[in-house]
Amino acid sequence: MVSVILDNLAEGVSEEEILKSYPSLRFEDIKAAIAYAAELSRERLVSVTA
């Protein structure tokens, strides 16, 4: 469902419209999807010791 929310937002669909289209969702779900996407996009450095 995260990808559905993000796809809709990327297409310019408002949060209110998303909530109307998917009545099982709450506003907090949309915020969580955005936070999850932000976390996945962060760059991380990993130390590798040989």
Backbone as CSV, one residue per row, in Angstrom:
resi,resn,N_x,N_y,N_z,CA_x,CA_y,CA_z,C_x,C_y,C_z
1,MET,0.818,-1.192,0.000,0.000,0.000,0.000,0.864,1.259,0.000
2,VAL,2.092,1.149,0.489,2.989,2.303,0.483,3.181,2.810,-0.935
3,SER,3.409,1.908,-1.874,3.636,2.333,-3.259,2.389,2.990,-3.849
4,VAL,1.217,2.515,-3.479,-0.030,3.119,-3.974,-0.144,4.552,-3.468
5,ILE,0.127,4.751,-2.201,0.065,6.095,-1.621,1.080,7.009,-2.299
6,LEU,2.318,6.546,-2.429,3.359,7.379,-3.024,3.086,7.659,-4.495
7,ASP,2.595,6.661,-5.230,2.241,6.879,-6.637,1.171,7.949,-6.767
8,ASN,0.164,7.876,-5.919,-0.909,8.872,-5.954,-0.389,10.261,-5.634
9,LEU,0.429,10.375,-4.598,0.995,11.681,-4.253,1.862,12.222,-5.379
10,ALA,2.649,11.352,-6.005,3.509,11.773,-7.111,2.687,12.266,-8.295
11,GLU,1.495,11.726,-8.460,0.612,12.146,-9.560,-0.172,13.411,-9.216
12,GLY,0.019,13.914,-8.013,-0.659,15.146,-7.614,-2.008,14.941,-6.957
13,VAL,-2.327,13.704,-6.610,-3.589,13.418,-5.926,-3.459,13.918,-4.489
14,SER,-4.459,14.644,-4.034,-4.392,15.204,-2.681,-4.586,14.103,-1.638
15,GLU,-4.137,14.389,-0.444,-4.301,13.438,0.655,-5.778,13.148,0.897
16,GLU,-6.609,14.172,0.788,-8.041,13.995,0.990,-8.634,13.055,-0.061
17,GLU,-8.195,13.192,-1.304,-8.680,12.318,-2.368,-8.234,10.871,-2.150
18,ILE,-7.002,10.700,-1.694,-6.504,9.351,-1.403,-7.353,8.716,-0.314
19,LEU,-7.651,9.467,0.722,-8.448,8.938,1.823,-9.869,8.593,1.375
20,LYS,-10.418,9.355,0.436,-11.746,9.032,-0.105,-11.694,7.759,-0.940
21,SER,-10.620,7.589,-1.708,-10.494,6.422,-2.581,-10.197,5.143,-1.796
22,TYR,-9.527,5.293,-0.675,-9.137,4.144,0.154,-9.628,4.390,1.577
23,PRO,-10.901,4.124,1.832,-11.488,4.470,3.140,-10.857,3.770,4.339
24,SER,-10.125,2.687,4.110,-9.484,2.013,5.250,-8.235,2.760,5.724
25,LEU,-7.752,3.702,4.912,-6.563,4.471,5.284,-6.922,5.632,6.194
26,ARG,-5.925,6.037,6.968,-6.042,7.232,7.804,-4.924,8.190,7.385
27,PHE,-5.056,9.436,7.778,-4.042,10.436,7.460,-2.675,9.994,7.961
28,GLU,-2.648,9.358,9.120,-1.386,8.885,9.697,-0.716,7.850,8.796
29,ASP,-1.508,7.072,8.067,-0.957,6.080,7.140,-0.204,6.756,5.998
30,ILE,-0.737,7.864,5.521,-0.072,8.613,4.456,1.249,9.178,4.966
31,LYS,1.228,9.754,6.158,2.463,10.283,6.742,3.487,9.175,6.953
32,ALA,3.029,8.000,7.378,3.936,6.874,7.604,4.555,6.413,6.289
33,ALA,3.782,6.404,5.212,4.311,6.000,3.901,5.387,6.967,3.435
34,ILE,5.167,8.245,3.648,6.156,9.253,3.267,7.420,9.095,4.112
35,ALA,7.254,8.877,5.403,8.403,8.695,6.295,9.193,7.443,5.914
36,TYR,8.492,6.387,5.552,9.148,5.146,5.142,9.962,5.369,3.871
37,ALA,9.386,6.061,2.904,10.102,6.359,1.661,11.327,7.229,1.931
38,ALA,11.185,8.179,2.824,12.322,9.039,3.171,13.441,8.219,3.798
39,GLU,13.071,7.293,4.672,14.073,6.442,5.312,14.802,5.579,4.282
40,LEU,14.077,5.039,3.331,14.697,4.199,2.306,15.637,4.985,1.394
41,SER,15.390,6.270,1.255,16.195,7.073,0.335,17.459,7.646,0.974
42,ARG,17.612,7.480,2.282,18.798,8.005,2.959,20.040,7.204,2.578
43,GLU,21.122,7.932,2.384,22.394,7.264,2.097,23.034,6.859,3.412
44,ARG,23.631,5.696,3.398,24.299,5.207,4.592,25.702,4.734,4.213
45,LEU,26.620,4.966,5.101,27.970,4.458,4.935,28.128,3.241,5.832
46,VAL,28.637,2.197,5.273,28.845,0.979,6.038,30.325,0.663,6.041
47,SER,30.899,0.533,7.222,32.305,0.181,7.333,32.468,-1.319,7.136
48,VAL,33.412,-1.673,6.302,33.703,-3.081,6.079,35.157,-3.305,6.484
49,THR,35.345,-4.171,7.449,36.701,-4.483,7.880,37.088,-5.842,7.337
50,ALA,38.302,-5.901,6.879,38.771,-7.169,6.287,39.533,-7.982,7.288
